[in-house]
Amino acid sequence: MTTVKKPSNDGDKKLTPKQMLFVKEYLVDLNATQAAIRAGYELKRFGTGYYVYLLINPFTKKIIYIGKGKGRRLLKHRAEVNRGVVNNLNKFSEIYEIEQLGNKVIEKVLVDELSESDAFALEKYLINSFKQTGITNIANGIEQTADKIKFKARLLLDKLKPFDAWVCEIDKESLSLVNRVFGNAEFFYNYIKRNLTTIAR
């Protein structure tokens, strides 16, 4: 059983016993779905008004990320991964790895129909409660720019097509420009690949 000291913050007074019970139950086994059930919640696919949501690893059932928002906010994270936008390296890499294994991160609303201030209070409380359990929230933290650059280079290498496929798909105007600037397309391709490999190390 994981034990985390209950955080002290001004938002506690806005929390319900049911919300605090979810924290207690999650720390028993780090299984978000089961903790929600034991606390009396039914995790939802979408939320109304402001809501607090969880990104859950489908293999381990552990919470990857805790957020608040409204509308389609909880869907933003996978969309960023699909576009290669790395705002939070740990979150991005965990979602990316899940998708590389042929699965999808579980996106669930825990509590909805909240005021913005209540959503913020609950989000803050959950992050403080679970920060030692492996969540990827980086509030009050700093990510290393060099690590982001390395990861982006690895991501580009993963998506780089073999030369024969790439040269067949490039339009004639771009290919002509590459040949004028670099001498030939294969030299350009190998130059890019070599530099990405160096950065990714």
Biotite code that builds the C-alpha atoms (Angstrom):
import biotite.structure as struc

atoms = struc.array([
    struc.Atom([0.000, 0.000, 0.000], chain_id="A", res_id=1, res_name="MET", atom_name="CA", element="C"),
    struc.Atom([1.310, 3.438, -0.925], chain_id="A", res_id=2, res_name="THR", atom_name="CA", element="C"),
    struc.Atom([0.998, 6.105, 1.727], chain_id="A", res_id=3, res_name="THR", atom_name="CA", element="C"),
    struc.Atom([1.105, 9.783, 0.953], chain_id="A", res_id=4, res_name="VAL", atom_name="CA", element="C"),
    struc.Atom([0.704, 12.464, 3.565], chain_id="A", res_id=5, res_name="LYS", atom_name="CA", element="C"),
    struc.Atom([-2.494, 14.427, 3.058], chain_id="A", res_id=6, res_name="LYS", atom_name="CA", element="C"),
    struc.Atom([-1.547, 17.802, 1.629], chain_id="A", res_id=7, res_name="PRO", atom_name="CA", element="C"),
    struc.Atom([-2.566, 20.950, 3.380], chain_id="A", res_id=8, res_name="SER", atom_name="CA", element="C"),
    struc.Atom([-4.032, 23.641, 1.149], chain_id="A", res_id=9, res_name="ASN", atom_name="CA", element="C"),
    struc.Atom([-6.841, 26.137, 1.037], chain_id="A", res_id=10, res_name="ASP", atom_name="CA", element="C"),
    struc.Atom([-8.792, 24.019, -1.433], chain_id="A", res_id=11, res_name="GLY", atom_name="CA", element="C"),
    struc.Atom([-9.462, 21.256, 1.128], chain_id="A", res_id=12, res_name="ASP", atom_name="CA", element="C"),
    struc.Atom([-12.543, 23.026, 2.500], chain_id="A", res_id=13, res_name="LYS", atom_name="CA", element="C"),
    struc.Atom([-14.213, 22.743, -0.926], chain_id="A", res_id=14, res_name="LYS", atom_name="CA", element="C"),
    struc.Atom([-13.767, 18.991, -1.166], chain_id="A", res_id=15, res_name="LEU", atom_name="CA", element="C"),
    struc.Atom([-16.514, 16.536, -0.390], chain_id="A", res_id=16, res_name="THR", atom_name="CA", element="C"),
    struc.Atom([-16.026, 13.420, 1.738], chain_id="A", res_id=17, res_name="PRO", atom_name="CA", element="C"),
    struc.Atom([-16.570, 11.387, -1.449], chain_id="A", res_id=18, res_name="LYS", atom_name="CA", element="C"),
    struc.Atom([-13.714, 13.187, -3.222], chain_id="A", res_id=19, res_name="GLN", atom_name="CA", element="C"),
    struc.Atom([-11.377, 12.615, -0.279], chain_id="A", res_id=20, res_name="MET", atom_name="CA", element="C"),
    struc.Atom([-12.463, 8.970, -0.176], chain_id="A", res_id=21, res_name="LEU", atom_name="CA", element="C"),
    struc.Atom([-11.348, 8.578, -3.797], chain_id="A", res_id=22, res_name="PHE", atom_name="CA", element="C"),
    struc.Atom([-7.862, 9.726, -2.783], chain_id="A", res_id=23, res_name="VAL", atom_name="CA", element="C"),
    struc.Atom([-7.762, 7.240, 0.093], chain_id="A", res_id=24, res_name="LYS", atom_name="CA", element="C"),
    struc.Atom([-8.995, 4.376, -2.098], chain_id="A", res_id=25, res_name="GLU", atom_name="CA", element="C"),
    struc.Atom([-6.577, 5.130, -4.946], chain_id="A", res_id=26, res_name="TYR", atom_name="CA", element="C"),
    struc.Atom([-3.614, 4.967, -2.564], chain_id="A", res_id=27, res_name="LEU", atom_name="CA", element="C"),
    struc.Atom([-4.635, 1.420, -1.562], chain_id="A", res_id=28, res_name="VAL", atom_name="CA", element="C"),
    struc.Atom([-3.722, -0.204, -4.895], chain_id="A", res_id=29, res_name="ASP", atom_name="CA", element="C"),
    struc.Atom([-3.100, 2.598, -7.447], chain_id="A", res_id=30, res_name="LEU", atom_name="CA", element="C"),
    struc.Atom([-5.994, 1.346, -9.575], chain_id="A", res_id=31, res_name="ASN", atom_name="CA", element="C"),
    struc.Atom([-7.977, 4.392, -10.691], chain_id="A", res_id=32, res_name="ALA", atom_name="CA", element="C"),
    struc.Atom([-11.027, 2.508, -11.953], chain_id="A", res_id=33, res_name="THR", atom_name="CA", element="C"),
    struc.Atom([-11.428, 0.391, -8.834], chain_id="A", res_id=34, res_name="GLN", atom_name="CA", element="C"),
    struc.Atom([-10.787, 3.368, -6.552], chain_id="A", res_id=35, res_name="ALA", atom_name="CA", element="C"),
    struc.Atom([-13.541, 5.307, -8.321], chain_id="A", res_id=36, res_name="ALA", atom_name="CA", element="C"),
    struc.Atom([-15.968, 2.406, -7.935], chain_id="A", res_id=37, res_name="ILE", atom_name="CA", element="C"),
    struc.Atom([-15.125, 1.966, -4.240], chain_id="A", res_id=38, res_name="ARG", atom_name="CA", element="C"),
    struc.Atom([-15.592, 5.709, -3.651], chain_id="A", res_id=39, res_name="ALA", atom_name="CA", element="C"),
    struc.Atom([-18.963, 5.675, -5.412], chain_id="A", res_id=40, res_name="GLY", atom_name="CA", element="C"),
    struc.Atom([-17.974, 7.311, -8.700], chain_id="A", res_id=41, res_name="TYR", atom_name="CA", element="C"),
    struc.Atom([-18.799, 6.264, -12.226], chain_id="A", res_id=42, res_name="GLU", atom_name="CA", element="C"),
    struc.Atom([-15.991, 7.499, -14.478], chain_id="A", res_id=43, res_name="LEU", atom_name="CA", element="C"),
    struc.Atom([-17.470, 9.297, -17.487], chain_id="A", res_id=44, res_name="LYS", atom_name="CA", element="C"),
    struc.Atom([-16.311, 9.728, -21.077], chain_id="A", res_id=45, res_name="ARG", atom_name="CA", element="C"),
    struc.Atom([-17.289, 13.402, -21.262], chain_id="A", res_id=46, res_name="PHE", atom_name="CA", element="C"),
    struc.Atom([-18.090, 16.085, -18.732], chain_id="A", res_id=47, res_name="GLY", atom_name="CA", element="C"),
    struc.Atom([-20.423, 19.049, -18.507], chain_id="A", res_id=48, res_name="THR", atom_name="CA", element="C"),
    struc.Atom([-19.414, 22.417, -17.142], chain_id="A", res_id=49, res_name="GLY", atom_name="CA", element="C"),
    struc.Atom([-15.982, 22.445, -15.543], chain_id="A", res_id=50, res_name="TYR", atom_name="CA", element="C"),
    struc.Atom([-14.679, 19.009, -14.656], chain_id="A", res_id=51, res_name="TYR", atom_name="CA", element="C"),
    struc.Atom([-11.650, 17.181, -13.300], chain_id="A", res_id=52, res_name="VAL", atom_name="CA", element="C"),
    struc.Atom([-10.361, 14.359, -15.459], chain_id="A", res_id=53, res_name="TYR", atom_name="CA", element="C"),
    struc.Atom([-7.841, 11.537, -15.322], chain_id="A", res_id=54, res_name="LEU", atom_name="CA", element="C"),
    struc.Atom([-5.585, 10.034, -17.961], chain_id="A", res_id=55, res_name="LEU", atom_name="CA", element="C"),
    struc.Atom([-5.115, 6.381, -17.028], chain_id="A", res_id=56, res_name="ILE", atom_name="CA", element="C"),
    struc.Atom([-2.605, 3.816, -18.259], chain_id="A", res_id=57, res_name="ASN", atom_name="CA", element="C"),
    struc.Atom([-4.708, 0.958, -19.738], chain_id="A", res_id=58, res_name="PRO", atom_name="CA", element="C"),
    struc.Atom([-2.087, -1.644, -18.789], chain_id="A", res_id=59, res_name="PHE", atom_name="CA", element="C"),
    struc.Atom([-1.339, -0.688, -15.168], chain_id="A", res_id=60, res_name="THR", atom_name="CA", element="C"),
    struc.Atom([-4.597, 1.212, -14.385], chain_id="A", res_id=61, res_name="LYS", atom_name="CA", element="C"),
    struc.Atom([-2.458, 3.904, -12.739], chain_id="A", res_id=62, res_name="LYS", atom_name="CA", element="C"),
    struc.Atom([-3.198, 7.595, -13.194], chain_id="A", res_id=63, res_name="ILE", atom_name="CA", element="C"),
    struc.Atom([-0.814, 9.217, -15.672], chain_id="A", res_id=64, res_name="ILE", atom_name="CA", element="C"),
    struc.Atom([-2.124, 12.766, -15.457], chain_id="A", res_id=65, res_name="TYR", atom_name="CA", element="C"),
    struc.Atom([-4.748, 14.823, -13.618], chain_id="A", res_id=66, res_name="ILE", atom_name="CA", element="C"),
    struc.Atom([-6.329, 17.876, -15.216], chain_id="A", res_id=67, res_name="GLY", atom_name="CA", element="C"),
    struc.Atom([-9.271, 20.222, -15.143], chain_id="A", res_id=68, res_name="LYS", atom_name="CA", element="C"),
    struc.Atom([-11.157, 21.754, -18.027], chain_id="A", res_id=69, res_name="GLY", atom_name="CA", element="C"),
    struc.Atom([-14.401, 21.975, -19.919], chain_id="A", res_id=70, res_name="LYS", atom_name="CA", element="C"),
    struc.Atom([-15.646, 20.904, -23.331], chain_id="A", res_id=71, res_name="GLY", atom_name="CA", element="C"),
    struc.Atom([-13.178, 18.609, -25.093], chain_id="A", res_id=72, res_name="ARG", atom_name="CA", element="C"),
    struc.Atom([-10.164, 19.531, -22.929], chain_id="A", res_id=73, res_name="ARG", atom_name="CA", element="C"),
    struc.Atom([-9.427, 15.957, -21.851], chain_id="A", res_id=74, res_name="LEU", atom_name="CA", element="C"),
    struc.Atom([-9.018, 14.921, -25.517], chain_id="A", res_id=75, res_name="LEU", atom_name="CA", element="C"),
    struc.Atom([-6.239, 17.459, -26.109], chain_id="A", res_id=76, res_name="LYS", atom_name="CA", element="C"),
    struc.Atom([-3.414, 15.260, -24.804], chain_id="A", res_id=77, res_name="HIS", atom_name="CA", element="C"),
    struc.Atom([-3.711, 12.429, -27.327], chain_id="A", res_id=78, res_name="ARG", atom_name="CA", element="C"),
    struc.Atom([-4.206, 14.972, -30.107], chain_id="A", res_id=79, res_name="ALA", atom_name="CA", element="C"),
    struc.Atom([-0.925, 16.643, -29.112], chain_id="A", res_id=80, res_name="GLU", atom_name="CA", element="C"),
    struc.Atom([0.870, 13.293, -29.185], chain_id="A", res_id=81, res_name="VAL", atom_name="CA", element="C"),
    struc.Atom([-0.515, 12.583, -32.657], chain_id="A", res_id=82, res_name="ASN", atom_name="CA", element="C"),
    struc.Atom([0.774, 15.985, -33.836], chain_id="A", res_id=83, res_name="ARG", atom_name="CA", element="C"),
    struc.Atom([4.159, 15.507, -32.149], chain_id="A", res_id=84, res_name="GLY", atom_name="CA", element="C"),
    struc.Atom([3.656, 18.446, -29.754], chain_id="A", res_id=85, res_name="VAL", atom_name="CA", element="C"),
    struc.Atom([5.791, 17.849, -26.659], chain_id="A", res_id=86, res_name="VAL", atom_name="CA", element="C"),
    struc.Atom([4.670, 20.207, -23.867], chain_id="A", res_id=87, res_name="ASN", atom_name="CA", element="C"),
    struc.Atom([5.193, 17.715, -21.056], chain_id="A", res_id=88, res_name="ASN", atom_name="CA", element="C"),
    struc.Atom([7.866, 15.149, -21.904], chain_id="A", res_id=89, res_name="LEU", atom_name="CA", element="C"),
    struc.Atom([6.925, 12.487, -19.353], chain_id="A", res_id=90, res_name="ASN", atom_name="CA", element="C"),
    struc.Atom([3.229, 12.628, -20.200], chain_id="A", res_id=91, res_name="LYS", atom_name="CA", element="C"),
    struc.Atom([3.929, 12.648, -23.940], chain_id="A", res_id=92, res_name="PHE", atom_name="CA", element="C"),
    struc.Atom([6.340, 9.703, -23.792], chain_id="A", res_id=93, res_name="SER", atom_name="CA", element="C"),
    struc.Atom([3.985, 7.584, -21.672], chain_id="A", res_id=94, res_name="GLU", atom_name="CA", element="C"),
    struc.Atom([1.006, 8.198, -23.986], chain_id="A", res_id=95, res_name="ILE", atom_name="CA", element="C"),
    struc.Atom([3.228, 7.638, -27.032], chain_id="A", res_id=96, res_name="TYR", atom_name="CA", element="C"),
    struc.Atom([4.512, 4.327, -25.638], chain_id="A", res_id=97, res_name="GLU", atom_name="CA", element="C"),
    struc.Atom([0.961, 3.152, -24.921], chain_id="A", res_id=98, res_name="ILE", atom_name="CA", element="C"),
    struc.Atom([-0.034, 3.920, -28.512], chain_id="A", res_id=99, res_name="GLU", atom_name="CA", element="C"),
    struc.Atom([3.084, 2.200, -29.891], chain_id="A", res_id=100, res_name="GLN", atom_name="CA", element="C"),
    struc.Atom([1.931, -0.920, -28.043], chain_id="A", res_id=101, res_name="LEU", atom_name="CA", element="C"),
    struc.Atom([-1.393, -0.737, -29.902], chain_id="A", res_id=102, res_name="GLY", atom_name="CA", element="C"),
    struc.Atom([-3.559, 0.687, -27.131], chain_id="A", res_id=103, res_name="ASN", atom_name="CA", element="C"),
    struc.Atom([-4.939, 4.088, -26.101], chain_id="A", res_id=104, res_name="LYS", atom_name="CA", element="C"),
    struc.Atom([-4.692, 6.026, -22.889], chain_id="A", res_id=105, res_name="VAL", atom_name="CA", element="C"),
    struc.Atom([-7.969, 5.936, -20.944], chain_id="A", res_id=106, res_name="ILE", atom_name="CA", element="C"),
    struc.Atom([-9.542, 9.417, -20.779], chain_id="A", res_id=107, res_name="GLU", atom_name="CA", element="C"),
    struc.Atom([-12.133, 9.720, -18.006], chain_id="A", res_id=108, res_name="LYS", atom_name="CA", element="C"),
    struc.Atom([-13.968, 12.481, -16.190], chain_id="A", res_id=109, res_name="VAL", atom_name="CA", element="C"),
    struc.Atom([-13.982, 11.931, -12.434], chain_id="A", res_id=110, res_name="LEU", atom_name="CA", element="C"),
    struc.Atom([-16.204, 14.828, -11.325], chain_id="A", res_id=111, res_name="VAL", atom_name="CA", element="C"),
    struc.Atom([-18.112, 17.316, -13.492], chain_id="A", res_id=112, res_name="ASP", atom_name="CA", element="C"),
    struc.Atom([-20.625, 20.156, -13.213], chain_id="A", res_id=113, res_name="GLU", atom_name="CA", element="C"),
    struc.Atom([-18.159, 22.075, -11.041], chain_id="A", res_id=114, res_name="LEU", atom_name="CA", element="C"),
    struc.Atom([-17.449, 25.776, -10.774], chain_id="A", res_id=115, res_name="SER", atom_name="CA", element="C"),
    struc.Atom([-14.018, 26.735, -12.113], chain_id="A", res_id=116, res_name="GLU", atom_name="CA", element="C"),
    struc.Atom([-12.718, 27.399, -8.594], chain_id="A", res_id=117, res_name="SER", atom_name="CA", element="C"),
    struc.Atom([-13.965, 24.047, -7.291], chain_id="A", res_id=118, res_name="ASP", atom_name="CA", element="C"),
    struc.Atom([-12.430, 22.236, -10.280], chain_id="A", res_id=119, res_name="ALA", atom_name="CA", element="C"),
    struc.Atom([-9.124, 23.975, -9.616], chain_id="A", res_id=120, res_name="PHE", atom_name="CA", element="C"),
    struc.Atom([-9.260, 23.081, -5.901], chain_id="A", res_id=121, res_name="ALA", atom_name="CA", element="C"),
    struc.Atom([-9.955, 19.414, -6.605], chain_id="A", res_id=122, res_name="LEU", atom_name="CA", element="C"),
    struc.Atom([-7.283, 19.215, -9.313], chain_id="A", res_id=123, res_name="GLU", atom_name="CA", element="C"),
    struc.Atom([-4.722, 20.770, -6.945], chain_id="A", res_id=124, res_name="LYS", atom_name="CA", element="C"),
    struc.Atom([-5.683, 18.418, -4.115], chain_id="A", res_id=125, res_name="TYR", atom_name="CA", element="C"),
    struc.Atom([-5.409, 15.310, -6.305], chain_id="A", res_id=126, res_name="LEU", atom_name="CA", element="C"),
    struc.Atom([-2.045, 16.367, -7.774], chain_id="A", res_id=127, res_name="ILE", atom_name="CA", element="C"),
    struc.Atom([-0.637, 17.041, -4.301], chain_id="A", res_id=128, res_name="ASN", atom_name="CA", element="C"),
    struc.Atom([-2.020, 13.749, -3.007], chain_id="A", res_id=129, res_name="SER", atom_name="CA", element="C"),
    struc.Atom([-0.695, 11.641, -5.877], chain_id="A", res_id=130, res_name="PHE", atom_name="CA", element="C"),
    struc.Atom([2.577, 13.385, -6.768], chain_id="A", res_id=131, res_name="LYS", atom_name="CA", element="C"),
    struc.Atom([4.595, 10.481, -5.319], chain_id="A", res_id=132, res_name="GLN", atom_name="CA", element="C"),
    struc.Atom([2.672, 7.821, -7.285], chain_id="A", res_id=133, res_name="THR", atom_name="CA", element="C"),
    struc.Atom([4.136, 8.482, -10.726], chain_id="A", res_id=134, res_name="GLY", atom_name="CA", element="C"),
    struc.Atom([1.748, 11.055, -12.181], chain_id="A", res_id=135, res_name="ILE", atom_name="CA", element="C"),
    struc.Atom([3.307, 13.197, -14.889], chain_id="A", res_id=136, res_name="THR", atom_name="CA", element="C"),
    struc.Atom([1.897, 16.597, -13.881], chain_id="A", res_id=137, res_name="ASN", atom_name="CA", element="C"),
    struc.Atom([4.728, 19.123, -13.819], chain_id="A", res_id=138, res_name="ILE", atom_name="CA", element="C"),
    struc.Atom([3.154, 21.889, -11.761], chain_id="A", res_id=139, res_name="ALA", atom_name="CA", element="C"),
    struc.Atom([5.934, 23.384, -9.631], chain_id="A", res_id=140, res_name="ASN", atom_name="CA", element="C"),
    struc.Atom([8.466, 21.422, -11.656], chain_id="A", res_id=141, res_name="GLY", atom_name="CA", element="C"),
    struc.Atom([10.911, 22.168, -14.462], chain_id="A", res_id=142, res_name="ILE", atom_name="CA", element="C"),
    struc.Atom([11.509, 20.016, -17.495], chain_id="A", res_id=143, res_name="GLU", atom_name="CA", element="C"),
    struc.Atom([14.923, 19.928, -19.126], chain_id="A", res_id=144, res_name="GLN", atom_name="CA", element="C"),
    struc.Atom([14.885, 21.448, -22.609], chain_id="A", res_id=145, res_name="THR", atom_name="CA", element="C"),
    struc.Atom([17.686, 19.094, -23.710], chain_id="A", res_id=146, res_name="ALA", atom_name="CA", element="C"),
    struc.Atom([15.568, 16.049, -22.805], chain_id="A", res_id=147, res_name="ASP", atom_name="CA", element="C"),
    struc.Atom([12.648, 17.415, -24.863], chain_id="A", res_id=148, res_name="LYS", atom_name="CA", element="C"),
    struc.Atom([14.915, 17.987, -27.864], chain_id="A", res_id=149, res_name="ILE", atom_name="CA", element="C"),
    struc.Atom([16.314, 14.441, -27.633], chain_id="A", res_id=150, res_name="LYS", atom_name="CA", element="C"),
    struc.Atom([12.850, 12.956, -27.428], chain_id="A", res_id=151, res_name="PHE", atom_name="CA", element="C"),
    struc.Atom([11.588, 14.995, -30.399], chain_id="A", res_id=152, res_name="LYS", atom_name="CA", element="C"),
    struc.Atom([14.571, 13.770, -32.418], chain_id="A", res_id=153, res_name="ALA", atom_name="CA", element="C"),
    struc.Atom([13.773, 10.140, -31.513], chain_id="A", res_id=154, res_name="ARG", atom_name="CA", element="C"),
    struc.Atom([10.147, 10.740, -32.464], chain_id="A", res_id=155, res_name="LEU", atom_name="CA", element="C"),
    struc.Atom([11.147, 12.126, -35.872], chain_id="A", res_id=156, res_name="LEU", atom_name="CA", element="C"),
    struc.Atom([13.486, 9.166, -36.433], chain_id="A", res_id=157, res_name="LEU", atom_name="CA", element="C"),
    struc.Atom([10.637, 6.763, -35.642], chain_id="A", res_id=158, res_name="ASP", atom_name="CA", element="C"),
    struc.Atom([8.480, 8.496, -38.272], chain_id="A", res_id=159, res_name="LYS", atom_name="CA", element="C"),
    struc.Atom([11.219, 8.804, -40.894], chain_id="A", res_id=160, res_name="LEU", atom_name="CA", element="C"),
    struc.Atom([10.347, 6.680, -43.923], chain_id="A", res_id=161, res_name="LYS", atom_name="CA", element="C"),
    struc.Atom([12.985, 4.641, -45.779], chain_id="A", res_id=162, res_name="PRO", atom_name="CA", element="C"),
    struc.Atom([14.741, 6.681, -48.453], chain_id="A", res_id=163, res_name="PHE", atom_name="CA", element="C"),
    struc.Atom([13.059, 4.902, -51.400], chain_id="A", res_id=164, res_name="ASP", atom_name="CA", element="C"),
    struc.Atom([9.579, 5.579, -49.982], chain_id="A", res_id=165, res_name="ALA", atom_name="CA", element="C"),
    struc.Atom([10.428, 9.180, -49.071], chain_id="A", res_id=166, res_name="TRP", atom_name="CA", element="C"),
    struc.Atom([11.901, 10.067, -52.481], chain_id="A", res_id=167, res_name="VAL", atom_name="CA", element="C"),
    struc.Atom([8.865, 8.588, -54.259], chain_id="A", res_id=168, res_name="CYS", atom_name="CA", element="C"),
    struc.Atom([6.466, 10.735, -52.219], chain_id="A", res_id=169, res_name="GLU", atom_name="CA", element="C"),
    struc.Atom([8.269, 14.079, -52.364], chain_id="A", res_id=170, res_name="ILE", atom_name="CA", element="C"),
    struc.Atom([6.864, 16.498, -54.950], chain_id="A", res_id=171, res_name="ASP", atom_name="CA", element="C"),
    struc.Atom([8.993, 17.424, -57.970], chain_id="A", res_id=172, res_name="LYS", atom_name="CA", element="C"),
    struc.Atom([9.485, 21.050, -56.952], chain_id="A", res_id=173, res_name="GLU", atom_name="CA", element="C"),
    struc.Atom([10.805, 20.114, -53.496], chain_id="A", res_id=174, res_name="SER", atom_name="CA", element="C"),
    struc.Atom([13.013, 17.391, -54.949], chain_id="A", res_id=175, res_name="LEU", atom_name="CA", element="C"),
    struc.Atom([14.470, 19.872, -57.435], chain_id="A", res_id=176, res_name="SER", atom_name="CA", element="C"),
    struc.Atom([15.219, 22.315, -54.599], chain_id="A", res_id=177, res_name="LEU", atom_name="CA", element="C"),
    struc.Atom([16.901, 19.576, -52.531], chain_id="A", res_id=178, res_name="VAL", atom_name="CA", element="C"),
    struc.Atom([19.058, 18.586, -55.504], chain_id="A", res_id=179, res_name="ASN", atom_name="CA", element="C"),
    struc.Atom([20.107, 22.202, -56.132], chain_id="A", res_id=180, res_name="ARG", atom_name="CA", element="C"),
    struc.Atom([21.033, 22.884, -52.501], chain_id="A", res_id=181, res_name="VAL", atom_name="CA", element="C"),
    struc.Atom([22.480, 19.537, -51.418], chain_id="A", res_id=182, res_name="PHE", atom_name="CA", element="C"),
    struc.Atom([23.640, 18.022, -54.701], chain_id="A", res_id=183, res_name="GLY", atom_name="CA", element="C"),
    struc.Atom([21.302, 15.020, -54.521], chain_id="A", res_id=184, res_name="ASN", atom_name="CA", element="C"),
    struc.Atom([18.353, 13.788, -52.513], chain_id="A", res_id=185, res_name="ALA", atom_name="CA", element="C"),
    struc.Atom([20.129, 10.821, -50.938], chain_id="A", res_id=186, res_name="GLU", atom_name="CA", element="C"),
    struc.Atom([22.854, 13.042, -49.485], chain_id="A", res_id=187, res_name="PHE", atom_name="CA", element="C"),
    struc.Atom([20.159, 15.321, -47.987], chain_id="A", res_id=188, res_name="PHE", atom_name="CA", element="C"),
    struc.Atom([18.216, 12.354, -46.553], chain_id="A", res_id=189, res_name="TYR", atom_name="CA", element="C"),
    struc.Atom([21.319, 10.855, -44.952], chain_id="A", res_id=190, res_name="ASN", atom_name="CA", element="C"),
    struc.Atom([22.378, 14.262, -43.611], chain_id="A", res_id=191, res_name="TYR", atom_name="CA", element="C"),
    struc.Atom([19.021, 14.715, -41.866], chain_id="A", res_id=192, res_name="ILE", atom_name="CA", element="C"),
    struc.Atom([18.995, 11.146, -40.530], chain_id="A", res_id=193, res_name="LYS", atom_name="CA", element="C"),
    struc.Atom([22.567, 11.397, -39.258], chain_id="A", res_id=194, res_name="ARG", atom_name="CA", element="C"),
    struc.Atom([21.870, 14.667, -37.436], chain_id="A", res_id=195, res_name="ASN", atom_name="CA", element="C"),
    struc.Atom([18.663, 13.374, -35.864], chain_id="A", res_id=196, res_name="LEU", atom_name="CA", element="C"),
    struc.Atom([20.524, 10.277, -34.676], chain_id="A", res_id=197, res_name="THR", atom_name="CA", element="C"),
    struc.Atom([23.234, 12.441, -33.108], chain_id="A", res_id=198, res_name="THR", atom_name="CA", element="C"),
    struc.Atom([20.685, 14.642, -31.315], chain_id="A", res_id=199, res_name="ILE", atom_name="CA", element="C"),
    struc.Atom([18.675, 11.638, -30.083], chain_id="A", res_id=200, res_name="ALA", atom_name="CA", element="C"),
    struc.Atom([21.656, 10.100, -28.254], chain_id="A", res_id=201, res_name="ARG", atom_name="CA", element="C"),
])
